[in-house]
Amino acid sequence: MQSVTEKAIADMNGVYTIQMRAVQIADIWKSANSSCFEYLSLYPLPASDASTCLDKVSAALSEADVQNFISYSSLQNEAYRNDAALNALALSEDYINSLKILENATQWIIDTQTVAEKPLSAVLPQHYEICLILIDRYYSFYEEEIKFIDHELKDCLIKAQDMASLKTQAIEKLNALLESIDETLYSQENIEKIKEIIKTSQSSLLSSASGEEIDSIILSASQQISEITKENDPPSTEDPDEYLPDQENPDENQPDQETPENSSGDMIEKDYKTAVIAVSIASFVIALSSIISLISVIFLKHKNSIIIVNIKKLKHLI
């Protein structure tokens, strides 16, 4: 009787329980993805391993579901298989959560590489928004995710964002410089030269690698434009009458002469010279008249003196 009981107990011990079946299923899943779990202890995760790591993590997580776990079970009863799979999923929950954290961090590393690993000379204005989104994502992570990320990668991302911002501002300055040009003062040929200077400067600053280099490009563009010859002077806003001598007794009844609104500086200068010549001639005539009058007076005085002398001589003879 005892031997029969012992045999029955031994047979019962050889039968897997549902929990034992669940552990077996969980172990099968972990064993199938063992290379993926190695990354859970590797931090910070090297950027060079990020792509391979993400592929393995994504594959492991896609297999961590009830239907896949059921396929790992050898139980014939469907209800038992479902129970074992659900228990296996519960047993694997900590590993699954750890893989999700690693997946988030790895995806961020891969997304960041497209910008953070660029040399600053290759960073463009449109990268600013990309950097802004990635930095916001970084600061939304928990410590468990951040530990997988190399802090130097974040620093490179911030530098790239700053450079993208500088280049955006520089392009706006060059556009403002072009818009400030009064095209009426330049020939069409020189206008095209100015536009070419702006275009070349924008292309140069996009490949620049520092703020100092960008400032130098803008300054150079401004200097080149300032050296381009203006073909036309702006219309004069000066009063032409201020160049004429003051008149002591102007004729109040004389109607004002209309000055053409679009008279040029050359016409003003010509009028001024004419007025000066006229005044000079008038002064010469007045001076000449004064000299003639003075000579006449002297002549008359001399003539009277001769007459008086002759009269005295005549009286003496008488």
C-alpha positions as CSV (number, residue, x, y, z in Angstrom):
1,M,0.0,0.0,0.0
2,Q,2.8,2.4,0.9
3,S,4.6,1.8,-2.3
4,V,1.4,2.6,-4.3
5,T,1.1,5.9,-2.4
6,E,4.7,6.9,-2.9
7,K,4.3,6.1,-6.6
8,A,1.2,8.3,-6.8
9,I,3.0,11.2,-5.1
10,A,5.9,10.9,-7.5
11,D,3.6,10.9,-10.5
12,M,1.9,14.0,-9.2
13,N,5.2,15.8,-8.6
14,G,6.0,15.2,-12.3
15,V,2.9,17.1,-13.5
16,Y,3.5,20.8,-14.4
17,T,1.1,23.2,-12.7
18,I,-0.2,26.3,-14.5
19,Q,2.3,28.5,-12.7
20,M,5.1,26.3,-13.7
21,R,3.9,26.3,-17.2
22,A,3.9,30.2,-17.1
23,V,7.5,30.3,-15.8
24,Q,8.4,28.0,-18.6
25,I,6.8,30.3,-21.3
26,A,8.4,33.4,-19.8
27,D,11.8,31.7,-19.9
28,I,11.4,30.7,-23.5
29,W,10.6,34.4,-24.4
30,K,13.6,35.7,-22.6
31,S,15.9,33.1,-24.0
32,A,14.7,33.9,-27.6
33,N,15.6,37.6,-27.0
34,S,18.6,37.2,-24.8
35,S,20.8,39.5,-26.9
36,C,18.2,42.3,-26.4
37,F,18.4,42.1,-22.6
38,E,22.1,42.7,-22.6
39,Y,21.5,46.3,-23.5
40,L,19.5,46.9,-20.3
41,S,22.8,47.0,-18.4
42,L,24.7,49.1,-21.0
43,Y,24.4,52.8,-20.2
44,P,24.9,55.3,-21.6
45,L,24.1,53.4,-24.8
46,P,26.7,54.1,-27.5
47,A,25.1,55.9,-30.4
48,S,26.7,53.4,-32.8
49,D,24.7,50.6,-31.2
50,A,21.4,52.5,-31.1
51,S,20.0,51.2,-34.4
52,T,20.7,47.5,-33.7
53,C,19.4,47.8,-30.1
54,L,16.2,49.4,-31.3
55,D,15.6,46.6,-33.8
56,K,16.1,43.9,-31.1
57,V,14.0,45.7,-28.5
58,S,11.1,46.3,-30.9
59,A,11.2,42.6,-31.9
60,A,11.1,41.4,-28.3
61,L,8.2,43.7,-27.4
62,S,6.2,42.6,-30.4
63,E,6.5,39.0,-29.2
64,A,5.4,39.8,-25.6
65,D,1.7,39.2,-26.0
66,V,-0.8,36.6,-25.1
67,Q,-1.2,35.0,-28.5
68,N,2.6,34.6,-28.9
69,F,3.0,33.2,-25.4
70,I,0.2,30.6,-26.1
71,S,2.3,29.3,-29.0
72,Y,5.1,28.6,-26.6
73,S,2.9,26.3,-24.5
74,S,2.6,22.5,-25.0
75,L,-0.6,22.2,-23.1
76,Q,-3.5,20.6,-25.0
77,N,-6.3,22.2,-23.1
78,E,-7.0,25.7,-24.5
79,A,-8.2,27.2,-21.3
80,Y,-5.0,26.0,-19.5
81,R,-2.9,27.4,-22.3
82,N,-4.6,30.8,-22.0
83,D,-4.1,30.9,-18.2
84,A,-0.5,29.9,-18.6
85,A,0.1,32.6,-21.2
86,L,-1.5,35.3,-19.1
87,N,0.6,34.3,-16.1
88,A,3.7,34.3,-18.2
89,L,2.9,37.8,-19.4
90,A,2.5,38.9,-15.7
91,L,5.8,37.4,-14.8
92,S,7.5,39.2,-17.6
93,E,6.0,42.6,-16.8
94,D,9.1,44.1,-15.3
95,Y,11.2,43.0,-18.3
96,I,8.7,44.5,-20.7
97,N,8.6,47.8,-18.9
98,S,12.4,48.0,-18.9
99,L,12.5,47.3,-22.6
100,K,9.9,50.1,-23.3
101,I,12.1,52.5,-21.4
102,L,15.1,51.4,-23.4
103,E,13.1,51.7,-26.6
104,N,12.1,55.3,-25.8
105,A,15.7,56.3,-25.1
106,T,17.1,54.5,-28.1
107,Q,14.6,56.1,-30.4
108,W,15.5,59.5,-29.1
109,I,19.2,58.8,-29.7
110,I,18.5,57.8,-33.3
111,D,16.3,60.8,-34.0
112,T,18.9,63.1,-32.5
113,Q,21.8,61.7,-34.6
114,T,20.3,63.4,-37.7
115,V,21.1,66.8,-36.2
116,A,23.4,66.5,-33.2
117,E,26.2,64.7,-35.1
118,K,26.2,67.2,-37.9
119,P,29.1,69.7,-38.0
120,L,27.9,73.2,-37.2
121,S,28.7,74.2,-40.8
122,A,26.0,71.8,-42.0
123,V,23.3,72.9,-39.6
124,L,20.6,74.9,-41.4
125,P,17.8,77.2,-40.2
126,Q,15.1,74.5,-40.6
127,H,16.9,72.4,-38.0
128,Y,15.9,74.8,-35.3
129,E,12.4,73.3,-34.9
130,I,13.7,69.7,-35.0
131,C,16.2,70.6,-32.2
132,L,13.4,72.2,-30.2
133,I,11.2,69.2,-30.3
134,L,14.0,66.8,-29.4
135,I,15.1,68.9,-26.5
136,D,11.5,69.0,-25.2
137,R,11.4,65.2,-25.4
138,Y,14.6,64.8,-23.5
139,Y,13.4,66.9,-20.6
140,S,10.2,64.9,-20.5
141,F,12.1,61.7,-19.8
142,Y,12.5,60.1,-16.4
143,E,15.8,59.2,-14.9
144,E,15.4,55.6,-16.0
145,E,15.5,56.8,-19.7
146,I,18.1,59.5,-19.3
147,K,20.7,57.1,-17.9
148,F,20.8,55.4,-21.4
149,I,21.6,58.8,-23.1
150,D,25.1,60.3,-23.3
151,H,24.9,63.9,-22.0
152,E,27.3,65.0,-24.7
153,L,24.6,64.1,-27.3
154,K,22.2,66.5,-25.6
155,D,24.9,69.3,-25.5
156,C,25.6,68.9,-29.2
157,L,21.9,69.2,-29.9
158,I,21.7,72.5,-27.9
159,K,24.7,73.8,-29.9
160,A,23.0,72.9,-33.2
161,Q,19.8,74.7,-32.1
162,D,21.8,77.8,-31.3
163,M,23.6,77.7,-34.6
164,A,20.3,77.2,-36.5
165,S,18.9,80.3,-34.7
166,L,21.9,82.4,-35.5
167,K,21.6,81.5,-39.2
168,T,17.9,82.3,-39.2
169,Q,18.5,85.7,-37.7
170,A,21.4,86.4,-40.1
171,I,19.2,85.7,-43.2
172,E,16.5,88.0,-41.8
173,K,19.2,90.8,-41.4
174,L,20.3,90.3,-45.0
175,N,16.7,90.4,-46.3
176,A,16.1,93.6,-44.3
177,L,19.3,95.1,-45.8
178,L,18.0,94.3,-49.3
179,E,14.6,95.8,-48.5
180,S,16.2,99.0,-47.2
181,I,17.8,99.7,-50.6
182,D,16.1,102.5,-52.6
183,E,16.2,101.1,-56.1
184,T,15.4,104.5,-57.6
185,L,19.0,105.6,-56.7
186,Y,20.7,102.8,-58.7
187,S,20.9,101.6,-62.2
188,Q,19.3,98.3,-63.1
189,E,22.8,96.8,-63.4
190,N,23.8,97.9,-59.9
191,I,20.5,96.7,-58.5
192,E,21.3,93.2,-59.8
193,K,24.8,93.5,-58.3
194,I,23.3,94.2,-54.9
195,K,20.9,91.2,-55.1
196,E,23.8,89.0,-56.1
197,I,25.8,90.2,-53.0
198,I,22.8,89.3,-50.8
199,K,22.4,85.9,-52.4
200,T,26.1,85.1,-52.2
201,S,26.2,86.2,-48.5
202,Q,23.2,84.0,-47.6
203,S,24.9,81.0,-49.2
204,S,28.1,81.7,-47.3
205,L,26.5,82.1,-43.9
206,L,24.6,78.8,-44.3
207,S,27.9,77.0,-44.4
208,S,29.5,79.0,-41.6
209,A,30.4,77.3,-38.3
210,S,30.5,80.2,-35.8
211,G,28.7,83.4,-34.8
212,E,31.8,85.4,-35.5
213,E,31.9,84.1,-39.1
214,I,28.3,85.0,-39.6
215,D,28.8,88.5,-38.3
216,S,31.8,89.0,-40.6
217,I,29.7,87.9,-43.6
218,I,26.9,90.4,-42.8
219,L,29.4,93.2,-42.3
220,S,31.1,92.4,-45.6
221,A,27.8,92.4,-47.5
222,S,26.9,95.8,-46.0
223,Q,30.3,97.3,-47.0
224,Q,30.2,95.9,-50.6
225,I,26.7,97.4,-51.1
226,S,27.8,100.8,-49.7
227,E,30.6,100.9,-52.3
228,I,28.2,100.5,-55.3
229,T,27.8,103.8,-57.1
230,K,24.5,105.5,-57.0
231,E,23.3,106.7,-60.4
232,N,20.7,109.2,-59.3
233,D,20.7,111.8,-56.5
234,P,17.5,112.0,-54.4
235,P,15.3,115.0,-55.2
236,S,16.4,118.3,-53.6
237,T,14.4,119.5,-50.6
238,E,16.3,122.8,-50.3
239,D,14.7,126.2,-51.0
240,P,16.4,127.7,-54.1
241,D,15.7,131.3,-52.8
242,E,18.2,130.8,-50.0
243,Y,21.0,131.1,-52.5
244,L,19.9,134.6,-53.8
245,P,21.0,137.9,-52.2
246,D,18.5,139.6,-49.9
247,Q,16.6,142.5,-51.6
248,E,16.0,145.6,-49.6
249,N,12.8,146.7,-51.3
250,P,11.2,143.7,-52.9
251,D,8.2,144.4,-55.1
252,E,5.3,143.2,-53.0
253,N,2.9,143.4,-56.0
254,Q,5.1,141.2,-58.2
255,P,3.6,137.7,-58.5
256,D,5.7,134.8,-57.1
257,Q,7.4,132.8,-59.7
258,E,6.5,129.1,-59.6
259,T,9.4,126.7,-59.1
260,P,9.1,123.4,-60.8
261,E,8.6,120.6,-58.3
262,N,11.1,118.4,-59.9
263,S,13.9,120.9,-60.4
264,S,17.3,119.3,-60.0
265,G,20.4,120.5,-58.1
266,D,22.0,121.5,-61.4
267,M,19.2,124.0,-62.2
268,I,19.5,125.5,-58.7
269,E,23.2,125.9,-59.1
270,K,22.7,127.5,-62.5
271,D,20.1,130.0,-61.2
272,Y,22.4,130.9,-58.3
273,K,25.4,131.6,-60.7
274,T,23.1,133.8,-62.9
275,A,21.9,135.8,-59.9
276,V,25.5,136.3,-58.7
277,I,26.6,137.5,-62.2
278,A,23.6,139.9,-62.4
279,V,24.4,141.4,-58.9
280,S,28.1,141.8,-59.9
281,I,27.2,143.6,-63.1
282,A,24.8,145.9,-61.2
283,S,27.5,146.7,-58.7
284,F,29.9,147.4,-61.4
285,V,27.5,149.8,-63.1
286,I,26.8,151.6,-59.9
287,A,30.6,151.9,-59.2
288,L,31.2,153.2,-62.7
289,S,28.5,155.8,-62.4
290,S,30.0,157.0,-59.1
291,I,33.4,157.4,-60.7
292,I,32.0,159.4,-63.7
293,S,30.1,161.7,-61.3
294,L,33.3,162.3,-59.3
295,I,35.2,163.1,-62.4
296,S,32.5,165.5,-63.5
297,V,32.6,167.3,-60.2
298,I,36.4,167.6,-60.3
299,F,36.3,168.9,-63.8
300,L,33.7,171.6,-63.0
301,K,35.7,172.8,-60.0
302,H,38.8,173.1,-62.1
303,K,36.9,175.0,-64.8
304,N,35.5,177.5,-62.3
305,S,38.9,178.1,-60.9
306,I,40.2,179.1,-64.4
307,I,37.4,181.4,-65.0
308,I,37.9,183.2,-61.6
309,V,41.6,183.6,-62.4
310,N,40.9,185.2,-65.8
311,I,38.4,187.6,-64.3
312,K,41.0,188.8,-61.7
313,K,43.5,189.4,-64.5
314,L,41.0,191.4,-66.5
315,K,40.2,193.6,-63.5
316,H,43.9,194.2,-63.0
317,L,44.3,195.4,-66.6
318,I,41.4,197.8,-66.3
